[in-house]
Amino acid sequence: MPEPTTTTAAATLIAAGTTVPMLEAFGVSLGLRPDVLIAGFAGALVAIVLLDSVPSEGDTWSHLVRSTVRRIFVALASSITAGYLTPLVLLLSNLPDALLLGVAFTTGSGAQKFVGWVMSRLGLAPRLGAESEGNKP
């Protein structure tokens, strides 16, 4: 009787250990890696705190709540932008995969300016609100 071989079981375990987990929503894979999202979120927080990319509007509670909600949404949007654009940046720049999290951090910190630049180039500049309408001649 021949001895059983474990090469297929070992190959299966090795392949299962190297797969990257992807986020899913309602059973559909989003193609986002959690480690890249966290690095992009950290970059967005650095941009908000150190670069003051979302400045506060005033001292009242309503201004504080409005600024806080805006900062939360900017951080989430920057991390999602970093999650989707980081693999593209690595591919276009011919960078090694070891720089994935560093590029995600940089992409998350610059996502706010980059998305604003792309929107202005496409002619889709966001409206600033009622304050800008009152200043029109």
A tleap script that builds the chain and sets N, CA, C and O, in Angstrom:
source leaprc.protein.ff14SB
mol = sequence {
  NMET PRO GLU PRO THR THR THR THR ALA ALA
  ALA THR LEU ILE ALA ALA GLY THR THR VAL
  PRO MET LEU GLU ALA PHE GLY VAL SER LEU
  GLY LEU ARG PRO ASP VAL LEU ILE ALA GLY
  PHE ALA GLY ALA LEU VAL ALA ILE VAL LEU
  LEU ASP SER VAL PRO SER GLU GLY ASP THR
  TRP SER HIE LEU VAL ARG SER THR VAL ARG
  ARG ILE PHE VAL ALA LEU ALA SER SER ILE
  THR ALA GLY TYR LEU THR PRO LEU VAL LEU
  LEU LEU SER ASN LEU PRO ASP ALA LEU LEU
  LEU GLY VAL ALA PHE THR THR GLY SER GLY
  ALA GLN LYS PHE VAL GLY TRP VAL MET SER
  ARG LEU GLY LEU ALA PRO ARG LEU GLY ALA
  GLU SER GLU GLY ASN LYS CPRO
}
set mol.1.N position { 0.851 -1.178 0.000 }
set mol.1.CA position { 0.000 0.000 0.000 }
set mol.1.C position { 0.898 1.242 0.000 }
set mol.1.O position { 1.761 1.378 0.866 }
set mol.2.N position { 0.699 2.151 -0.970 }
set mol.2.CA position { 1.550 3.345 -1.015 }
set mol.2.C position { 1.170 4.335 0.085 }
set mol.2.O position { 0.028 4.379 0.541 }
set mol.3.N position { 2.159 5.126 0.496 }
set mol.3.CA position { 1.916 6.134 1.531 }
set mol.3.C position { 1.204 7.338 0.926 }
set mol.3.O position { 1.489 7.730 -0.206 }
set mol.4.N position { 0.284 7.919 1.676 }
set mol.4.CA position { -0.412 9.104 1.142 }
set mol.4.C position { 0.542 10.303 1.074 }
set mol.4.O position { 1.378 10.498 1.956 }
set mol.5.N position { 0.407 11.068 0.052 }
set mol.5.CA position { 1.237 12.273 -0.097 }
set mol.5.C position { 0.423 13.491 0.311 }
set mol.5.O position { -0.798 13.527 0.164 }
set mol.6.N position { 1.120 14.465 0.817 }
set mol.6.CA position { 0.445 15.674 1.290 }
set mol.6.C position { 0.797 16.893 0.451 }
set mol.6.O position { 0.634 18.022 0.914 }
set mol.7.N position { 1.266 16.695 -0.747 }
set mol.7.CA position { 1.666 17.847 -1.563 }
set mol.7.C position { 0.463 18.693 -1.958 }
set mol.7.O position { 0.561 19.920 -1.968 }
set mol.8.N position { -0.656 18.082 -2.278 }
set mol.8.CA position { -1.821 18.887 -2.661 }
set mol.8.C position { -2.395 19.626 -1.459 }
set mol.8.O position { -2.832 20.770 -1.589 }
set mol.9.N position { -2.399 18.988 -0.292 }
set mol.9.CA position { -2.910 19.666 0.902 }
set mol.9.C position { -1.992 20.812 1.298 }
set mol.9.O position { -2.468 21.874 1.701 }
set mol.10.N position { -0.686 20.614 1.189 }
set mol.10.CA position { 0.257 21.678 1.527 }
set mol.10.C position { 0.138 22.836 0.549 }
set mol.10.O position { 0.197 23.997 0.953 }
set mol.11.N position { -0.030 22.529 -0.736 }
set mol.11.CA position { -0.183 23.590 -1.736 }
set mol.11.C position { -1.462 24.379 -1.487 }
set mol.11.O position { -1.489 25.597 -1.667 }
set mol.12.N position { -2.521 23.688 -1.073 }
set mol.12.CA position { -3.775 24.375 -0.778 }
set mol.12.C position { -3.626 25.302 0.420 }
set mol.12.O position { -4.128 26.426 0.404 }
set mol.13.N position { -2.938 24.835 1.460 }
set mol.13.CA position { -2.732 25.680 2.642 }
set mol.13.C position { -1.850 26.878 2.330 }
set mol.13.O position { -2.099 27.974 2.831 }
set mol.14.N position { -0.824 26.684 1.509 }
set mol.14.CA position { 0.050 27.806 1.142 }
set mol.14.C position { -0.713 28.813 0.308 }
set mol.14.O position { -0.584 30.016 0.536 }
set mol.15.N position { -1.498 28.364 -0.644 }
set mol.15.CA position { -2.274 29.276 -1.490 }
set mol.15.C position { -3.318 30.020 -0.673 }
set mol.15.O position { -3.590 31.193 -0.932 }
set mol.16.N position { -3.905 29.348 0.312 }
set mol.16.CA position { -4.916 30.009 1.139 }
set mol.16.C position { -4.278 31.056 2.043 }
set mol.16.O position { -4.929 32.042 2.386 }
set mol.17.N position { -3.048 30.869 2.429 }
set mol.17.CA position { -2.373 31.835 3.297 }
set mol.17.C position { -1.920 33.082 2.576 }
set mol.17.O position { -1.706 34.112 3.215 }
set mol.18.N position { -1.765 33.023 1.252 }
set mol.18.CA position { -1.285 34.172 0.508 }
set mol.18.C position { -2.396 34.999 -0.108 }
set mol.18.O position { -2.118 36.048 -0.690 }
set mol.19.N position { -3.623 34.574 -0.004 }
set mol.19.CA position { -4.705 35.362 -0.573 }
set mol.19.C position { -4.949 36.601 0.282 }
set mol.19.O position { -4.793 36.576 1.503 }
set mol.20.N position { -5.327 37.660 -0.376 }
set mol.20.CA position { -5.573 38.927 0.295 }
set mol.20.C position { -7.067 39.064 0.530 }
set mol.20.O position { -7.849 38.901 -0.407 }
set mol.21.N position { -7.486 39.360 1.758 }
set mol.21.CA position { -8.923 39.508 1.997 }
set mol.21.C position { -9.463 40.782 1.340 }
set mol.21.O position { -8.823 41.833 1.372 }
set mol.22.N position { -10.619 40.669 0.762 }
set mol.22.CA position { -11.278 41.807 0.134 }
set mol.22.C position { -12.570 42.102 0.882 }
set mol.22.O position { -13.202 41.198 1.428 }
set mol.23.N position { -12.949 43.347 0.902 }
set mol.23.CA position { -14.195 43.739 1.545 }
set mol.23.C position { -15.372 43.406 0.643 }
set mol.23.O position { -15.282 43.496 -0.582 }
set mol.24.N position { -16.460 43.027 1.260 }
set mol.24.CA position { -17.681 42.719 0.531 }
set mol.24.C position { -18.838 43.521 1.098 }
set mol.24.O position { -18.886 43.807 2.295 }
set mol.25.N position { -19.758 43.876 0.236 }
set mol.25.CA position { -20.998 44.530 0.656 }
set mol.25.C position { -22.146 43.813 -0.031 }
set mol.25.O position { -22.207 43.765 -1.259 }
set mol.26.N position { -23.052 43.258 0.753 }
set mol.26.CA position { -24.205 42.532 0.248 }
set mol.26.C position { -23.799 41.375 -0.653 }
set mol.26.O position { -24.489 41.072 -1.626 }
set mol.27.N position { -22.672 40.721 -0.330 }
set mol.27.CA position { -22.210 39.582 -1.095 }
set mol.27.C position { -21.422 39.924 -2.342 }
set mol.27.O position { -21.008 39.021 -3.068 }
set mol.28.N position { -21.204 41.200 -2.611 }
set mol.28.CA position { -20.465 41.622 -3.791 }
set mol.28.C position { -19.097 42.126 -3.348 }
set mol.28.O position { -18.997 42.979 -2.466 }
set mol.29.N position { -18.053 41.597 -3.960 }
set mol.29.CA position { -16.705 42.032 -3.615 }
set mol.29.C position { -16.469 43.447 -4.125 }
set mol.29.O position { -16.731 43.746 -5.290 }
set mol.30.N position { -15.971 44.319 -3.245 }
set mol.30.CA position { -15.714 45.705 -3.617 }
set mol.30.C position { -14.319 45.908 -4.194 }
set mol.30.O position { -14.042 46.949 -4.789 }
set mol.31.N position { -13.441 44.929 -4.025 }
set mol.31.CA position { -12.082 45.052 -4.532 }
set mol.31.C position { -11.207 45.931 -3.665 }
set mol.31.O position { -10.161 46.394 -4.121 }
set mol.32.N position { -11.605 46.171 -2.430 }
set mol.32.CA position { -10.843 47.020 -1.515 }
set mol.32.C position { -10.156 46.167 -0.466 }
set mol.32.O position { -10.777 45.291 0.136 }
set mol.33.N position { -8.882 46.422 -0.249 }
set mol.33.CA position { -8.136 45.724 0.792 }
set mol.33.C position { -8.180 46.540 2.075 }
set mol.33.O position { -7.968 47.753 2.037 }
set mol.34.N position { -8.449 45.903 3.207 }
set mol.34.CA position { -8.542 46.641 4.476 }
set mol.34.C position { -7.252 47.341 4.871 }
set mol.34.O position { -7.306 48.434 5.434 }
set mol.35.N position { -6.090 46.748 4.594 }
set mol.35.CA position { -4.831 47.389 4.979 }
set mol.35.C position { -4.587 48.659 4.181 }
set mol.35.O position { -4.040 49.626 4.711 }
set mol.36.N position { -4.986 48.669 2.912 }
set mol.36.CA position { -4.831 49.861 2.088 }
set mol.36.C position { -5.805 50.947 2.543 }
set mol.36.O position { -5.457 52.128 2.553 }
set mol.37.N position { -7.020 50.552 2.919 }
set mol.37.CA position { -7.990 51.537 3.424 }
set mol.37.C position { -7.514 52.188 4.708 }
set mol.37.O position { -7.677 53.395 4.889 }
set mol.38.N position { -6.923 51.400 5.610 }
set mol.38.CA position { -6.439 51.959 6.877 }
set mol.38.C position { -5.279 52.912 6.630 }
set mol.38.O position { -5.203 53.968 7.259 }
set mol.39.N position { -4.368 52.553 5.716 }
set mol.39.CA position { -3.255 53.449 5.399 }
set mol.39.C position { -3.760 54.732 4.744 }
set mol.39.O position { -3.251 55.811 5.045 }
set mol.40.N position { -4.740 54.639 3.863 }
set mol.40.CA position { -5.322 55.830 3.243 }
set mol.40.C position { -6.059 56.692 4.253 }
set mol.40.O position { -6.023 57.919 4.172 }
set mol.41.N position { -6.729 56.050 5.207 }
set mol.41.CA position { -7.422 56.793 6.270 }
set mol.41.C position { -6.418 57.537 7.141 }
set mol.41.O position { -6.657 58.683 7.521 }
set mol.42.N position { -5.296 56.896 7.460 }
set mol.42.CA position { -4.257 57.566 8.252 }
set mol.42.C position { -3.685 58.758 7.486 }
set mol.42.O position { -3.428 59.804 8.081 }
set mol.43.N position { -3.486 58.615 6.189 }
set mol.43.CA position { -3.016 59.733 5.381 }
set mol.43.C position { -4.021 60.875 5.341 }
set mol.43.O position { -3.637 62.044 5.363 }
set mol.44.N position { -5.305 60.540 5.281 }
set mol.44.CA position { -6.345 61.574 5.292 }
set mol.44.C position { -6.362 62.313 6.625 }
set mol.44.O position { -6.539 63.531 6.657 }
set mol.45.N position { -6.180 61.580 7.732 }
set mol.45.CA position { -6.133 62.236 9.041 }
set mol.45.C position { -4.940 63.168 9.157 }
set mol.45.O position { -5.053 64.251 9.731 }
set mol.46.N position { -3.803 62.761 8.621 }
set mol.46.CA position { -2.624 63.638 8.640 }
set mol.46.C position { -2.892 64.894 7.824 }
set mol.46.O position { -2.524 65.993 8.239 }
set mol.47.N position { -3.529 64.744 6.669 }
set mol.47.CA position { -3.839 65.912 5.843 }
set mol.47.C position { -4.814 66.843 6.546 }
set mol.47.O position { -4.685 68.063 6.445 }
set mol.48.N position { -5.785 66.285 7.254 }
set mol.48.CA position { -6.767 67.123 7.951 }
set mol.48.C position { -6.138 67.827 9.139 }
set mol.48.O position { -6.386 69.012 9.359 }
set mol.49.N position { -5.318 67.106 9.915 }
set mol.49.CA position { -4.759 67.675 11.144 }
set mol.49.C position { -3.573 68.579 10.863 }
set mol.49.O position { -3.551 69.724 11.313 }
set mol.50.N position { -2.589 68.086 10.128 }
set mol.50.CA position { -1.360 68.852 9.938 }
set mol.50.C position { -1.453 69.885 8.821 }
set mol.50.O position { -0.916 70.986 8.948 }
set mol.51.N position { -2.127 69.540 7.734 }
set mol.51.CA position { -2.218 70.463 6.608 }
set mol.51.C position { -3.457 71.345 6.671 }
set mol.51.O position { -3.617 72.247 5.849 }
set mol.52.N position { -4.331 71.096 7.633 }
set mol.52.CA position { -5.562 71.866 7.825 }
set mol.52.C position { -6.369 71.935 6.525 }
set mol.52.O position { -6.809 73.007 6.107 }
set mol.53.N position { -6.550 70.779 5.900 }
set mol.53.CA position { -7.257 70.742 4.625 }
set mol.53.C position { -8.761 70.958 4.782 }
set mol.53.O position { -9.432 71.323 3.817 }
set mol.54.N position { -9.303 70.739 5.983 }
set mol.54.CA position { -10.706 71.036 6.261 }
set mol.54.C position { -10.714 71.981 7.462 }
set mol.54.O position { -10.842 71.528 8.599 }
set mol.55.N position { -10.579 73.284 7.224 }
set mol.55.CA position { -10.510 74.220 8.351 }
set mol.55.C position { -11.853 74.365 9.050 }
set mol.55.O position { -12.909 74.149 8.455 }
set mol.56.N position { -11.792 74.732 10.309 }
set mol.56.CA position { -13.031 74.960 11.048 }
set mol.56.C position { -13.641 76.282 10.610 }
set mol.56.O position { -12.947 77.171 10.117 }
set mol.57.N position { -14.957 76.394 10.798 }
set mol.57.CA position { -15.681 77.559 10.300 }
set mol.57.C position { -15.940 78.604 11.371 }
set mol.57.O position { -16.128 79.776 11.045 }
set mol.58.N position { -15.953 78.221 12.619 }
set mol.58.CA position { -16.259 79.180 13.669 }
set mol.58.C position { -16.227 78.526 15.030 }
set mol.58.O position { -15.782 77.389 15.181 }
set mol.59.N position { -16.711 79.268 16.033 }
set mol.59.CA position { -16.641 78.805 17.410 }
set mol.59.C position { -17.954 78.243 17.944 }
set mol.59.O position { -17.971 77.662 19.029 }
set mol.60.N position { -19.029 78.398 17.227 }
set mol.60.CA position { -20.315 77.942 17.750 }
set mol.60.C position { -20.435 76.429 17.628 }
set mol.60.O position { -19.690 75.796 16.880 }
set mol.61.N position { -21.384 75.854 18.375 }
set mol.61.CA position { -21.589 74.411 18.345 }
set mol.61.C position { -22.004 73.931 16.963 }
set mol.61.O position { -21.571 72.867 16.521 }
set mol.62.N position { -22.828 74.697 16.284 }
set mol.62.CA position { -23.271 74.267 14.954 }
set mol.62.C position { -22.100 74.231 13.968 }
set mol.62.O position { -22.012 73.328 13.136 }
set mol.63.N position { -21.207 75.210 14.065 }
set mol.63.CA position { -20.021 75.196 13.202 }
set mol.63.C position { -19.101 74.034 13.553 }
set mol.63.O position { -18.508 73.415 12.670 }
set mol.64.N position { -18.983 73.740 14.847 }
set mol.64.CA position { -18.144 72.627 15.279 }
set mol.64.C position { -18.693 71.299 14.776 }
set mol.64.O position { -17.934 70.459 14.293 }
set mol.65.N position { -20.003 71.101 14.884 }
set mol.65.CA position { -20.616 69.858 14.410 }
set mol.65.C position { -20.491 69.749 12.892 }
set mol.65.O position { -20.181 68.677 12.372 }
set mol.66.N position { -20.728 70.848 12.181 }
set mol.66.CA position { -20.631 70.843 10.723 }
set mol.66.C position { -19.206 70.528 10.275 }
set mol.66.O position { -19.015 69.751 9.339 }
set mol.67.N position { -18.208 71.115 10.923 }
set mol.67.CA position { -16.811 70.844 10.579 }
set mol.67.C position { -16.427 69.403 10.888 }
set mol.67.O position { -15.694 68.776 10.124 }
set mol.68.N position { -16.916 68.881 11.999 }
set mol.68.CA position { -16.594 67.507 12.382 }
set mol.68.C position { -17.205 66.514 11.399 }
set mol.68.O position { -16.536 65.568 10.983 }
set mol.69.N position { -18.456 66.716 11.027 }
set mol.69.CA position { -19.106 65.828 10.060 }
set mol.69.C position { -18.401 65.913 8.717 }
set mol.69.O position { -18.200 64.895 8.053 }
set mol.70.N position { -18.026 67.113 8.315 }
set mol.70.CA position { -17.312 67.274 7.041 }
set mol.70.C position { -15.961 66.572 7.084 }
set mol.70.O position { -15.564 65.941 6.105 }
set mol.71.N position { -15.251 66.671 8.202 }
set mol.71.CA position { -13.956 65.992 8.331 }
set mol.71.C position { -14.115 64.482 8.279 }
set mol.71.O position { -13.280 63.792 7.694 }
set mol.72.N position { -15.174 63.961 8.883 }
set mol.72.CA position { -15.419 62.514 8.851 }
set mol.72.C position { -15.653 62.058 7.410 }
set mol.72.O position { -15.069 61.067 6.972 }
set mol.73.N position { -16.496 62.768 6.680 }
set mol.73.CA position { -16.777 62.370 5.307 }
set mol.73.C position { -15.561 62.549 4.403 }
set mol.73.O position { -15.358 61.748 3.490 }
set mol.74.N position { -14.754 63.575 4.633 }
set mol.74.CA position { -13.533 63.762 3.850 }
set mol.74.C position { -12.556 62.631 4.120 }
set mol.74.O position { -11.923 62.129 3.191 }
set mol.75.N position { -12.420 62.218 5.385 }
set mol.75.CA position { -11.516 61.115 5.715 }
set mol.75.C position { -11.994 59.805 5.089 }
set mol.75.O position { -11.182 59.037 4.574 }
set mol.76.N position { -13.290 59.544 5.126 }
set mol.76.CA position { -13.820 58.323 4.507 }
set mol.76.C position { -13.649 58.343 2.987 }
set mol.76.O position { -13.268 57.336 2.388 }
set mol.77.N position { -13.931 59.485 2.367 }
set mol.77.CA position { -13.774 59.583 0.915 }
set mol.77.C position { -12.309 59.456 0.509 }
set mol.77.O position { -12.005 58.849 -0.517 }
set mol.78.N position { -11.403 60.020 1.299 }
set mol.78.CA position { -9.983 59.914 0.983 }
set mol.78.C position { -9.488 58.482 1.125 }
set mol.78.O position { -8.664 58.030 0.329 }
set mol.79.N position { -9.979 57.764 2.129 }
set mol.79.CA position { -9.532 56.381 2.292 }
set mol.79.C position { -10.079 55.489 1.181 }
set mol.79.O position { -9.379 54.587 0.721 }
set mol.80.N position { -11.303 55.719 0.747 }
set mol.80.CA position { -11.852 54.940 -0.368 }
set mol.80.C position { -11.122 55.279 -1.664 }
set mol.80.O position { -10.856 54.393 -2.476 }
set mol.81.N position { -10.798 56.555 -1.861 }
set mol.81.CA position { -10.023 56.956 -3.032 }
set mol.81.C position { -8.654 56.292 -3.022 }
set mol.81.O position { -8.186 55.813 -4.054 }
set mol.82.N position { -8.013 56.262 -1.858 }
set mol.82.CA position { -6.718 55.592 -1.747 }
set mol.82.C position { -6.862 54.100 -1.996 }
set mol.82.O position { -5.983 53.489 -2.605 }
set mol.83.N position { -7.948 53.507 -1.539 }
set mol.83.CA position { -8.156 52.076 -1.744 }
set mol.83.C position { -8.270 51.702 -3.205 }
set mol.83.O position { -7.784 50.646 -3.611 }
set mol.84.N position { -8.901 52.545 -4.001 }
set mol.84.CA position { -9.060 52.232 -5.411 }
set mol.84.C position { -7.900 52.733 -6.267 }
set mol.84.O position { -7.574 52.093 -7.267 }
set mol.85.N position { -7.264 53.853 -5.914 }
set mol.85.CA position { -6.219 54.412 -6.766 }
set mol.85.C position { -4.821 53.886 -6.482 }
set mol.85.O position { -3.959 53.956 -7.359 }
set mol.86.N position { -4.566 53.363 -5.288 }
set mol.86.CA position { -3.218 52.915 -4.949 }
set mol.86.C position { -2.724 51.806 -5.870 }
set mol.86.O position { -1.588 51.893 -6.338 }
set mol.87.N position { -3.511 50.761 -6.160 }
set mol.87.CA position { -2.997 49.764 -7.109 }
set mol.87.C position { -2.712 50.343 -8.495 }
set mol.87.O position { -1.770 49.915 -9.163 }
set mol.88.N position { -3.508 51.300 -8.924 }
set mol.88.CA position { -3.276 51.945 -10.215 }
set mol.88.C position { -1.987 52.764 -10.194 }
set mol.88.O position { -1.222 52.736 -11.158 }
set mol.89.N position { -1.742 53.488 -9.110 }
set mol.89.CA position { -0.510 54.277 -8.986 }
set mol.89.C position { 0.709 53.362 -8.987 }
set mol.89.O position { 1.715 53.669 -9.627 }
set mol.90.N position { 0.625 52.236 -8.271 }
set mol.90.CA position { 1.737 51.278 -8.267 }
set mol.90.C position { 1.987 50.711 -9.658 }
set mol.90.O position { 3.135 50.538 -10.065 }
set mol.91.N position { 0.923 50.425 -10.378 }
set mol.91.CA position { 1.051 49.855 -11.714 }
set mol.91.C position { 1.649 50.864 -12.695 }
set mol.91.O position { 2.540 50.524 -13.474 }
set mol.92.N position { 1.161 52.095 -12.657 }
set mol.92.CA position { 1.641 53.111 -13.596 }
set mol.92.C position { 3.056 53.574 -13.288 }
set mol.92.O position { 3.793 53.957 -14.197 }
set mol.93.N position { 3.445 53.544 -12.017 }
set mol.93.CA position { 4.764 54.032 -11.626 }
set mol.93.C position { 5.828 52.945 -11.602 }
set mol.93.O position { 6.998 53.234 -11.349 }
set mol.94.N position { 5.442 51.697 -11.861 }
set mol.94.CA position { 6.369 50.558 -11.798 }
set mol.94.C position { 7.050 50.452 -10.445 }
set mol.94.O position { 8.250 50.184 -10.375 }
set mol.95.N position { 6.314 50.655 -9.387 }
set mol.95.CA position { 6.849 50.544 -8.039 }
set mol.95.C position { 6.645 49.124 -7.524 }
set mol.95.O position { 5.697 48.452 -7.930 }
set mol.96.N position { 7.527 48.657 -6.632 }
set mol.96.CA position { 7.341 47.306 -6.080 }
set mol.96.C position { 6.164 47.261 -5.111 }
set mol.96.O position { 5.725 48.286 -4.590 }
set mol.97.N position { 5.666 46.045 -4.884 }
set mol.97.CA position { 4.520 45.860 -3.990 }
set mol.97.C position { 4.851 46.173 -2.537 }
set mol.97.O position { 3.945 46.371 -1.727 }
set mol.98.N position { 6.126 46.221 -2.198 }
set mol.98.CA position { 6.516 46.528 -0.819 }
set mol.98.C position { 6.148 47.964 -0.442 }
set mol.98.O position { 6.032 48.279 0.743 }
set mol.99.N position { 5.967 48.822 -1.421 }
set mol.99.CA position { 5.614 50.220 -1.164 }
set mol.99.C position { 4.111 50.460 -1.148 }
set mol.99.O position { 3.670 51.610 -1.167 }
set mol.100.N position { 3.322 49.398 -1.114 }
set mol.100.CA position { 1.867 49.522 -1.211 }
set mol.100.C position { 1.286 50.417 -0.125 }
set mol.100.O position { 0.511 51.325 -0.426 }
set mol.101.N position { 1.644 50.179 1.125 }
set mol.101.CA position { 1.052 50.950 2.220 }
set mol.101.C position { 1.571 52.387 2.247 }
set mol.101.O position { 0.825 53.299 2.602 }
set mol.102.N position { 2.814 52.600 1.884 }
set mol.102.CA position { 3.343 53.963 1.800 }
set mol.102.C position { 2.663 54.780 0.715 }
set mol.102.O position { 2.361 55.959 0.904 }
set mol.103.N position { 2.426 54.143 -0.420 }
set mol.103.CA position { 1.715 54.821 -1.508 }
set mol.103.C position { 0.264 55.062 -1.117 }
set mol.103.O position { -0.305 56.096 -1.468 }
set mol.104.N position { -0.345 54.119 -0.393 }
set mol.104.CA position { -1.721 54.314 0.071 }
set mol.104.C position { -1.806 55.483 1.042 }
set mol.104.O position { -2.750 56.271 0.980 }
set mol.105.N position { -0.827 55.604 1.942 }
set mol.105.CA position { -0.797 56.728 2.873 }
set mol.105.C position { -0.681 58.052 2.116 }
set mol.105.O position { -1.397 59.009 2.413 }
set mol.106.N position { 0.220 58.099 1.142 }
set mol.106.CA position { 0.419 59.317 0.351 }
set mol.106.C position { -0.813 59.631 -0.488 }
set mol.106.O position { -1.199 60.792 -0.614 }
set mol.107.N position { -1.423 58.615 -1.056 }
set mol.107.CA position { -2.628 58.823 -1.860 }
set mol.107.C position { -3.779 59.316 -0.994 }
set mol.107.O position { -4.541 60.187 -1.412 }
set mol.108.N position { -3.911 58.766 0.208 }
set mol.108.CA position { -4.960 59.224 1.115 }
set mol.108.C position { -4.764 60.658 1.554 }
set mol.108.O position { -5.736 61.392 1.730 }
set mol.109.N position { -3.507 61.071 1.736 }
set mol.109.CA position { -3.266 62.450 2.164 }
set mol.109.C position { -3.441 63.442 1.026 }
set mol.109.O position { -3.781 64.600 1.266 }
set mol.110.N position { -3.214 63.008 -0.211 }
set mol.110.CA position { -3.368 63.922 -1.337 }
set mol.110.C position { -4.650 63.745 -2.112 }
set mol.110.O position { -4.851 64.411 -3.128 }
set mol.111.N position { -5.526 62.863 -1.659 }
set mol.111.CA position { -6.748 62.565 -2.403 }
set mol.111.C position { -7.676 63.766 -2.501 }
set mol.111.O position { -8.329 63.957 -3.527 }
set mol.112.N position { -7.746 64.572 -1.461 }
set mol.112.CA position { -8.655 65.719 -1.468 }
set mol.112.C position { -8.278 66.710 -2.562 }
set mol.112.O position { -9.135 67.187 -3.307 }
set mol.113.N position { -6.991 67.012 -2.649 }
set mol.113.CA position { -6.529 67.952 -3.676 }
set mol.113.C position { -6.635 67.342 -5.065 }
set mol.113.O position { -6.992 68.029 -6.021 }
set mol.114.N position { -6.322 66.038 -5.181 }
set mol.114.CA position { -6.355 65.381 -6.485 }
set mol.114.C position { -7.769 65.306 -7.047 }
set mol.114.O position { -7.989 65.612 -8.219 }
set mol.115.N position { -8.716 64.905 -6.226 }
set mol.115.CA position { -10.099 64.803 -6.702 }
set mol.115.C position { -10.648 66.184 -7.060 }
set mol.115.O position { -11.381 66.323 -8.040 }
set mol.116.N position { -10.300 67.209 -6.271 }
set mol.116.CA position { -10.704 68.580 -6.611 }
set mol.116.C position { -10.118 69.042 -7.926 }
set mol.116.O position { -10.788 69.714 -8.711 }
set mol.117.N position { -8.847 68.678 -8.174 }
set mol.117.CA position { -8.196 69.054 -9.426 }
set mol.117.C position { -8.866 68.353 -10.609 }
set mol.117.O position { -9.110 68.982 -11.638 }
set mol.118.N position { -9.167 67.060 -10.475 }
set mol.118.CA position { -9.815 66.312 -11.556 }
set mol.118.C position { -11.195 66.885 -11.837 }
set mol.118.O position { -11.584 67.029 -12.996 }
set mol.119.N position { -11.940 67.214 -10.779 }
set mol.119.CA position { -13.280 67.775 -10.982 }
set mol.119.C position { -13.220 69.136 -11.671 }
set mol.119.O position { -14.067 69.441 -12.510 }
set mol.120.N position { -12.233 69.952 -11.328 }
set mol.120.CA position { -12.118 71.251 -11.990 }
set mol.120.C position { -11.705 71.094 -13.449 }
set mol.120.O position { -12.136 71.873 -14.299 }
set mol.121.N position { -10.869 70.090 -13.751 }
set mol.121.CA position { -10.459 69.851 -15.135 }
set mol.121.C position { -11.625 69.348 -15.988 }
set mol.121.O position { -11.689 69.628 -17.185 }
set mol.122.N position { -12.538 68.610 -15.373 }
set mol.122.CA position { -13.688 68.088 -16.101 }
set mol.122.C position { -14.852 69.076 -16.138 }
set mol.122.O position { -15.876 68.806 -16.766 }
set mol.123.N position { -14.703 70.199 -15.479 }
set mol.123.CA position { -15.771 71.186 -15.438 }
set mol.123.C position { -16.872 70.833 -14.467 }
set mol.123.O position { -17.997 71.313 -14.605 }
set mol.124.N position { -16.569 70.001 -13.487 }
set mol.124.CA position { -17.559 69.579 -12.499 }
set mol.124.C position { -17.247 70.169 -11.135 }
set mol.124.O position { -17.399 69.489 -10.120 }
set mol.125.N position { -16.818 71.405 -11.095 }
set mol.125.CA position { -16.442 72.019 -9.827 }
set mol.125.C position { -17.639 72.062 -8.891 }
set mol.125.O position { -18.723 72.485 -9.291 }
set mol.126.N position { -17.454 71.626 -7.645 }
set mol.126.CA position { -18.582 71.625 -6.706 }
set mol.126.C position { -18.988 73.036 -6.332 }
set mol.126.O position { -18.161 73.947 -6.299 }
set mol.127.N position { -20.261 73.205 -6.052 }
set mol.127.CA position { -20.756 74.509 -5.617 }
set mol.127.C position { -20.347 74.730 -4.178 }
set mol.127.O position { -20.372 73.803 -3.368 }
set mol.128.N position { -19.975 75.939 -3.863 }
set mol.128.CA position { -19.510 76.253 -2.526 }
set mol.128.C position { -20.633 76.532 -1.559 }
set mol.128.O position { -20.407 76.577 -0.350 }
set mol.129.N position { -21.816 76.718 -2.049 }
set mol.129.CA position { -22.948 76.973 -1.158 }
set mol.129.C position { -23.578 78.320 -1.423 }
set mol.129.O position { -23.314 78.957 -2.443 }
set mol.130.N position { -24.417 78.748 -0.490 }
set mol.130.CA position { -25.168 79.994 -0.656 }
set mol.130.C position { -24.262 81.211 -0.532 }
set mol.130.O position { -24.599 82.275 -1.053 }
set mol.131.N position { -23.115 81.086 0.146 }
set mol.131.CA position { -22.235 82.245 0.326 }
set mol.131.C position { -21.677 82.703 -1.014 }
set mol.131.O position { -21.557 83.905 -1.250 }
set mol.132.N position { -21.332 81.765 -1.900 }
set mol.132.CA position { -20.749 82.147 -3.167 }
set mol.132.C position { -21.783 82.726 -4.118 }
set mol.132.O position { -21.428 83.519 -4.990 }
set mol.133.N position { -23.066 82.351 -3.976 }
set mol.133.CA position { -24.095 82.882 -4.855 }
set mol.133.C position { -24.367 84.349 -4.574 }
set mol.133.O position { -24.715 85.094 -5.491 }
set mol.134.N position { -24.221 84.775 -3.353 }
set mol.134.CA position { -24.482 86.158 -3.011 }
set mol.134.C position { -23.414 87.108 -3.518 }
set mol.134.O position { -23.663 88.309 -3.616 }
set mol.135.N position { -22.235 86.604 -3.843 }
set mol.135.CA position { -21.154 87.449 -4.296 }
set mol.135.C position { -21.116 87.608 -5.807 }
set mol.135.O position { -20.238 88.304 -6.318 }
set mol.136.N position { -22.028 86.995 -6.537 }
set mol.136.CA position { -22.038 87.101 -7.977 }
set mol.136.C position { -22.575 88.470 -8.379 }
set mol.136.O position { -23.517 88.978 -7.771 }
set mol.137.N position { -21.966 89.069 -9.414 }
set mol.137.CA position { -22.470 90.376 -9.859 }
set mol.137.C position { -23.749 90.288 -10.632 }
set mol.137.O position { -24.281 91.310 -11.064 }
savepdb mol mol.pdb
quit
